[in-house]
Amino acid sequence: MKIRDIKVYIPMVGLRAQCLVKIETDAGIHGWGESGLTAREEAVEKAIGHFRPFLIGEDPLRRGAIWQRLYRSQYFEGGRVLLAAQSAIDIALHDIAGKALGVPVYQLLGGRQREFVPLFGTTGAAPGPRLVEDAQRLVAEGWTSIRFSPGGPEHPGDPDRFDPRDAVPLTAEWAVKVREAIGSGPTLGIDWHHRLSIPETVSFVNRMPRGTLDYIEEPIRAESPAAYTQLRSLIDVPLAIGEEFSSKWAFAPFIEQGLADLVRVDVCNVGGLTEAMKVAAMAESRYLDLMPHHPLGPICGAATAHLCLAAPNVSAMEIRRSPTEELGFYDARLFPVQPRQEGPRLYVDDLPGLGVEVDEAAVAERAAAWQVPQLHREDGSVQNW
């Protein structure tokens, strides 16, 4: 069996573009993968075109060797665009291998560790009364792990303004109210999306009673492990880090130096399932759990679910579909077969490969036209989205 062709589709699915990759073989077996580099899909498409000559004619079952060749053979190793492209390719190769061998992908990764994948739900409500209502609704419907987002006062006519000096006190105030409303049992976390500095993060934590939050996700940017070392010395709330990391080497200092408590590995960015399983092993060696990043569609969701079924150390997997959030990412018209969600649980049927089917013609017709918001502060300076 040899790789015959590689196709890239960038459809608009719900509120966001998805970058889907199809690898075809001369045996009539094909595999689907997905890249996770949101709003950089065209760059990933070009990178896959760069990889194409290295892939045509290769044995798709040699996943490990292909991974090494794509990563190392052109001297300049790594980089987020190249690894996002490589991730989609690696996932598609796992899909092919599972179909060729007649087994689900999790069997290629060591077999099941669990019967279903636990999920955490996100509320899209800004800090305020609706945030409390959303959290209470999730708990009432069986969700035991909840994440929310920060927010500040509304600025009519300027929806892209985000100032930490306004968001920190307001968000802390409502985080305390959410905890009081749902009690001590459910896991409660917040995703700051890299929008804070170290002092702002410390100020946020110090405004809440101890035990209000179970984790803070990505409070500051992650280029500098030294910055997280400083932050770790100043706060005692667990840190969820890693959704942007593009290899096990990026994760290494954060895991080895005790800077990450929940490992936010993204299968569609880190280098695919081949690399994600290595990150899982690194985390396991330090008694850390994965809390995988999954803000995309059913292909990424299926790949992440297979990782979660096979890895022993999993806390909960992100899903962007819950009673308090529906972004349209799991469109059944485009993906007629996909993992089955039942409330805060995701089930993977024992189909060969990923267990996802794609309506290729429908996907090809969906032209993407989306960019992430360009946030700014009151003074006009750039803010992370």
CORPEMO-V582306 format. One record per helix or strand of 3 or more residues. SS is the DSSP state (a for helix, b for strand). FROM is the first residue (numbers start at 1). TO is the last residue. Records with the same first field share a line. If there is no record, write none. Layout:
BEGIN
SS=FROM-TO, FROM-TO
END
This chain:
BEGIN
b=3-13, 16-25, 30-35, 117-122, 145-149, 187-191, 215-217, 239-241, 340-342, 345-347
a=41-55, 63-72, 80-101, 105-108, 129-140, 164-182, 198-206, 225-234, 248-256, 272-285, 298-310, 360-365
END
